[in-house]
Structure formats: C-alpha cells, structure tokens
C-alpha cells in the first residue's frame, strides 16, 4: 500500500510525469466503459432520436463516472501547481541562502586579509599601535562572521583561506621580540588585543574536540602550549595571564575565538534536520534520516 501511495505522490516534475494525473483521466474512463458495458447488454444501436434517448437513459451511471474525469484532473492540476510553486519558492530560498553564505564567506575572508595588511609593513610587522588595535578588532569581527556560515562547502573554503593567512601571520610574527611587545603595551595596546592576534598564529590540535570542550583557564593553558613555536609571544602572553583574564571582555573574546571544528559543525548540521545544503542533505539520506 505504501509503495502504491508513494508511486501516486505528486512531485515538482511536469504533469505528464505524474501517475496520479493519468489515473485521474483513465479511472473515470475505465469505470465508464465497465459500467457502460453492463448497462448496454441486450441493447442494439439505434441511430435515431428514440435510440439516443434510450442510450442516455441507460448510461446515466457510466456517464456520471466519465464526467468525474474533469474535476479529478482539475484537482490534480491545482495540487501539482501548488507543489511546483512551493518547489520554486524553496529553490529561490536556497539560492538566496547560498548567495548570502557566499557573501558572508567573502566578507569574513576580507576581514582576515585586512587584519594581516594593517600589521604588515615592508615584509615585517608594524610598530604602529593603532595598527595592532585595528588588527585585533578585525580578527574578532572575523570570528563572529565565521560563525554565521552554516554551509559546509563555504565553511571548508573559508577554513582553507584561514589556514593560508594563519601561515602568513605566523611568519610575520616570528620576527617579533619580547621588547617589541612591551613597547606596544606601553602604547596602549592591551594584552588582550595581543592575545587575539596571537591566536591566529596557532594551529588546531590533532583532537578536533579539544578546543571546543575547553573553557576559560583550560582554553588559556591550551593556547599557551600552542604558542611554543613563538617563545617571545608565548612568554609575553603567559606573563600577562592575570591582566588578560581580568579584562572585562576576556570571556567575550574567548567565546568569539573558540570555534567548532568543521567536522563538528557538519555533524551538527546533519543532526539538526532538513537543510538547504546539498552535502548535508546527501549525508542525511545516507544515514536514513530523511
């Protein structure tokens, strides 16, 4: 029974591909012929006025079934039009969402690129305190925008761009000395801002869950360990732990910096329900979730 209902179900394809449309046409015709044959048994054709009246009189029930073809097909056509309209709206929404996600990804990548540009000066880092403050703000905004990207495809693309810029940040800040950081701090560049910039130079652990699960002090300790490749930056941040943690925006910064791994985000999208993302939809179907 379920298989029959599934076969008769309407979809967005043209009417000619809808079994229910043909059933709406041929079922009344079939009933007309079946009951008509039963009604016409024992009668012979009479091609005159009396014969026509006799035919109408004996064929009331068969003709009644035949006339059902018109409202049936009209109903199916109306239902099919509604499905096509809904499908078109869904397609437009998906297209708009895709364009929004693409624009969000491009905006996030732009913030990341600009953060690097304001820090770089003649192939090394600038000592301009305003540039460091701006770079810190740009990176925080970048993390906020990145969280708005739910598309697995665009998030993966942005992750690849982030890794590219991460390597450039790491190279750029490899020239920094402890004294340079102290000078920046004297020029009103708060340690928490340097903390934000330092974060972009670190690479994720092998365990994708480690950053996502950590909070507060745990995150800070993990972060310090990741800075081992840049001792001056590591020692400076470590020595300013209390100052950074006491800053009013510290937990806000932590929340903006902490990101789920692409694998975790994809898993959450799969389990969340129907999605406009074709990759997520394909995985949900593979797991039998829809």
N, C-alpha and C positions, 0 to 999 in steps of 0.2 A: 504493500500500500504506500509506504514511504517513497519507494522508488517511482511509483506512478505519479505521486504528487510532486516529487522533485522534477520529473520529466515535464509535467504540465506547468511548472512555475514559470512566470514571466521574467524576462531579463531585459537588458538595455538594447539587445540586437533588434534588427528590423522585424516588422510584423511577419514577414514571410518565413522567419526562422522560429516563430513561436508556435509550438504544437497546440496550445490552447486556442489560438486563433482559428486553426484549421478544424479543431474539434467543434468550435462554435458554429462553423459553417456546415460541416458534414454530419454532425449528430442530428440536427433537425431534419436534414435531407434524408438521412437513413431512416429516422423514425417515420417520416412522411411516406417513404416507399414501403416500409414494413407494414404499417397500419393501413396504408392505401391498398396494398395487395389483398389484405384481409377483407377490406371493405368492398373491393371490386370483384371478389369471387362470385361467379354466376352471372355477372353483367357483361353485356357486349356493347361495343361502341355504337353510339347513335349520333350522327353528325347533324343534329338539328336542335331547335330550341328546347324541346322536351328532354332530349338526351343530355344537354348541357345542365339543365336544372336538376336532372337525376344525378349527374356527376357531382354537382355542388352539394346536394343533399346527403349523398353517401360519403362525401370526402371532408366533412366538417372537421372531424378529429385529425386526420392526416394533414389537412391544410393548416389547422391550428398549430401543429408541431412545426410545419415548414415556416410559418411566419415568425417563429421564435428565433430563427437564424438572424434576423435583423437586429433585435435588441441585444442578443448574445454577442454578436460581432461588435456592436457599438460599445457595449460594456467592456469587452476585452480591449478594444482600441483605446478607450478612455483610461483604463488601468495601465495599459502599456505606455501611453503618453505621459502619465504621472511618473512612472518608473524612469523613463528617459529623461524627464525634467529633473528628477532627483539625482540621476546619474550625472547630468550636465552640471548641476549645482555642486555636486561632490567633486567633479573634475576641476571646476573653476576654483573651488576652495583649496583643493590640493595644489593646483598651480600657483595660487596666490600664496599659500603657505610655503611652497618651495621657493618662490621668489623672495619672500620675507626672510626665510632661513639663509638663502644665498647672500642677501644684502647684509644680514646680521653677521655672517661669517666674514664678509669683506670688510665690514666696519671694525670687527674685532682685530683682524689682521692689520688694518690700518693703524689702530692704536698701538699695536705691538711694534710695528715698524717705526712709528713716530717716537716711541719711547727710546728706541735704540739711536735714532737720528739725533735726538737732543742731547744724548750722553756722549756721542762720538764727536771728536774734534781732531782732525789731522791724524786719523788712524789710531788714536788713543782716547782715553776718557777725558771729558772736560772737567775743569775745576770750578766751573761756574755753579754756585749754589742753587740758583734759580733753575738751572737745567736738571739738576738732581731731583728737586722738588717736583718739577713737571713730569719727569720720567716716572717717579713714584706714583703720582696721580693717574697717569696714563695706564700704568700696569694694573692698578686697582680697577680702573674702569674696564680694562680688557678682560679681567677675570669675571667681572659682573656680566659683561656682554656674552662671554663664552658660555655662561650658564644658561643663557636663553636659547642656545642652539640645541634642539632635540633631535634633529635629523642625524642619523648615524653616518650618512655619507658626508655631509658638510662638517660634522664634528671631526671625522677622521682626516678630512682635508685640512682643517684648521690645526689639528694636532701635529700634522706634518710640517705646517708652516711654523708652529710654535717651536718644534724641535730645531728647525733651521735657525731661528732667531736666538734660541737658547744657546746654541753653539757659538754664535757671534757675540752674545753678551758675555759668555764665559771667557772667550778670548780677550774681549775688550777689558774686562775687569781683572784679568790675570796680571795686568801691569800695575794694579793699584798697590799702594803701600799703607801700612798702618798709620803713618803720619798724615797721609792724604785724607784718610777717613776722619782723623781727629780734626783736621783743618776744616773739613766740610761740616762737622758737628759744631765747631766754633762759629761757623757762618749760618747758623740757624737751620741746618739740615738735621731734622730729628732722627735719632737712631732707628725709630720705627719705619721711617722712609727708606733708609738704607737696608733695613730688614726686608722690605718689599722688593727692592731691586735685587738684593742678593738671592731671593727665592727663585728668580727667573733663570739663574745660572745653575740651579741644581737639577739633577735628573732623578726620575722616579725610581724607587726600589724595585727589585725583582718581584716582590709580592705586591700586586696591584691593590690589595685591600689595606696596606699598612697606613697610607696617608689618610684614606677615607675614615678609618676607625679611630685615628688619634685625635685628641682634643687638648687644647691649652698647653700645659707643660710637656705632655708626651709629644705633641707636634713640634714644639720648640726643640726638644732634645734630638728628635729625628732629623730636624732641619740642620742643626749644628753638625751632626755626623756627615750629612751630605756635602757640607762645605769644606771637607778635608782637602779638596784639590786647590783650595784658595786659602792658605793659612792666615794671611793678614785679615781678610774679610771674615773668616771664621772666628779668629781671636777677638776682633773688634765687636762683632755681634754677640759673642758669648760673654764678653766683659760688660755688655750693656743689657744683659737679660732683664734685670730689675727695672731699668729705665723703660725698656720696650714694653714689658708686661704691665707696667703701671700707667702706660699711656691710655687715654680714655677710649681710643679707637682700636686697641690691640685685638680684642676678640672679634671686632668687625673685620679687621684686616685678615685675621686667621680664617674667618668664615669665607671671605672673598678669595683667599688664596687656595684653600683646600678644595680640591676637585676630585670627583669620582673618576676612576679610570674609564677609558672608552668601553671596556668590556662590561663594567658595572652599569654604565648608562644604557648600553644596548640591552642588557638583561632586564633592567627596569622598564624599558620601553616595550619589550616583548610581553612582560607580565602585566603591564598596565591596561592593556585592552587594544581594541582595533586602532590602527594607526594609518596615517596618510603615507608613511614611509614604506616604499615597496620592499625594501630589505627586511624591515621588521615584519611586514605582512607575510612575506615568504617564510620567515622563521616561525611565525605563529602557526601557519598552515602545516609546516613540517612537524611541529610538536602536537598538532591536532587541537590547537586552542581556538581555531575558527574554521 
